[in-house]
Amino acid sequence: MPGRTNWLQARQLMAHGLRPLLSKSKLEFVSPAGERLTKGDDSRTVAEIFHCDLPREADTSDVVPV
């Protein structure tokens, strides 16, 4: 699910298209809240960064396979 993608994965997905800008350090990522995103945010999910509520996964712990 895209919302569960972490910041490291998101940066890696964007890297190819942004390589010319990234190699010259001309690009910074800023969250909607105005915080600068860095490698320190790699473990945060995109949903966390953008303050999105994700649907909860269904609890299937009590389902018995047939």
Backbone hydrogen bonds in HBPLUS format (Angstrom, degrees):
<---DONOR---> <-ACCEPTOR-->    atom                        ^
c    i                          cat <-CA-CA->   ^        H-A-AA   ^      H-
h    n   atom  resd res      DA  || num        DHA   H-A  angle D-A-AA Bond
n    s   type  num  typ     dist DA aas  dist angle  dist       angle   num
A0004-ARG N   A0001-MET O   2.97 MM   3  5.57 151.4  2.06 119.1 127.8     1
A0005-THR N   A0002-PRO O   3.03 MM   3  5.26 163.0  2.05 111.0 115.9     2
A0047-ALA N   A0003-GLY O   3.30 MM  44  4.88 150.5  2.39 142.3 136.4     3
A0046-VAL N   A0005-THR O   2.77 MM  41  5.87 153.6  1.84 173.5 170.4     4
A0010-ALA N   A0006-ASN O   2.97 MM   4  6.26 159.0  2.01 154.5 161.2     5
A0007-TRP N   A0044-ARG O   2.81 MM  37  5.83 141.7  1.96 166.4 176.7     6
A0011-ARG N   A0007-TRP O   2.91 MM   4  6.10 161.8  1.95 151.1 155.3     7
A0008-LEU N   A0042-ASP O   3.33 MM  34  4.47 163.7  2.36 120.3 115.6     8
A0012-GLN N   A0008-LEU O   2.98 MM   4  6.22 157.2  2.03 148.9 155.6     9
A0013-LEU N   A0009-GLN O   2.95 MM   4  6.20 148.9  2.05 146.0 154.4    10
A0014-MET N   A0010-ALA O   3.11 MM   4  6.38 140.2  2.28 142.8 153.1    11
A0014-MET N   A0011-ARG O   3.18 MM   3  5.14 126.6  2.48  93.4 107.1    12
A0015-ALA N   A0011-ARG O   2.92 MM   4  5.90 126.0  2.22 143.2 157.5    13
A0018-LEU N   A0014-MET O   3.18 MM   4  6.24 145.3  2.31 152.6 162.6    14
A0019-ARG N   A0015-ALA O   2.84 MM   4  5.51 110.4  2.34 150.5 162.2    15
A0021-LEU N   A0018-LEU O   2.94 MM   3  5.54 125.5  2.25 119.2 132.6    16
A0022-LEU N   A0018-LEU O   2.90 MM   4  6.02 163.1  1.93 156.7 161.6    17
A0023-SER N   A0019-ARG O   2.94 MM   4  5.88 163.5  1.96 157.4 159.3    18
A0026-LYS N   A0021-LEU O   3.17 MM   5  5.48 168.6  2.19 160.0 157.9    19
A0025-SER N   A0022-LEU O   3.12 MM   3  5.01 163.4  2.14 104.7 108.7    20
A0037-LEU N   A0029-PHE O   2.81 MM   8  5.40 172.8  1.82 148.6 151.1    21
A0031-SER N   A0035-GLU O   2.83 MM   4  5.29 166.9  1.85 153.7 154.4    22
A0034-GLY N   A0031-SER O   2.84 MM   3  5.18 161.8  1.88 115.0 120.3    23
A0041-ASP N   A0038-THR O   2.97 MM   3  5.55 163.4  2.00 114.7 120.2    24
A0042-ASP N   A0039-LYS O   3.10 MM   3  5.21 164.8  2.13 112.4 114.2    25
A0044-ARG N   A0041-ASP O   2.92 MM   3  5.41 151.5  2.00 118.4 127.5    26
A0048-GLU N   A0045-THR O   3.10 MM   3  5.14 119.2  2.48  94.9 109.2    27
A0049-ILE N   A0045-THR O   3.06 MM   4  6.42 163.1  2.09 152.5 156.2    28
A0050-PHE N   A0046-VAL O   2.93 MM   4  6.11 157.9  1.98 152.2 157.7    29
A0052-CYS N   A0047-ALA O   2.82 MM   5  4.81 164.8  1.85 141.8 146.5    30
A0051-HIS N   A0048-GLU O   3.16 MM   3  4.92 158.0  2.21  99.0 105.4    31
A0063-VAL N   A0060-THR O   3.15 MM   3  5.26 165.5  2.17 108.7 112.8    32
